[in-house]
C-alpha cells in the first residue's frame, strides 16, 4: 500500500480557507458586493475537487479488501480501512463542503 502525504490536497484546503478569509476582509471594507457569500462557491468547488482526487484511493482500498477476502477464504470479512492521512484529508474536505455551502447560502446575511 502506497502512503501519500496529500500535499496538493492540503494546499487546496489552504487556498479555500485563504479565499474565505480574504473575502470576509474584503466584504468588511467594501459595500454591496457580498464577497464572503460568493467565496462559499469557491470553497465548495475546491472541496469537491479534493474529494474527487481522494475517492479513487478509497475505491482502491475497497477493491484491495475484497481481493484479500477472496484469496484467504475465511468467514471474517476484511474491512477496508483508509490510511490516517487519507481519512484526515477526506474529513477536512467534508467539513469544507458543509461550511462552504453555509457560507454560500447565508454569507450575505453576516453584515445586515
PyMOL commands that set and color helices and strands:
alter all, ss='L'
color gray80, all
select helices_A, chain A and resi 7-29+35-72+84-109
alter helices_A, ss='H'
color red, helices_A
deselect
rebuild
show_as cartoon
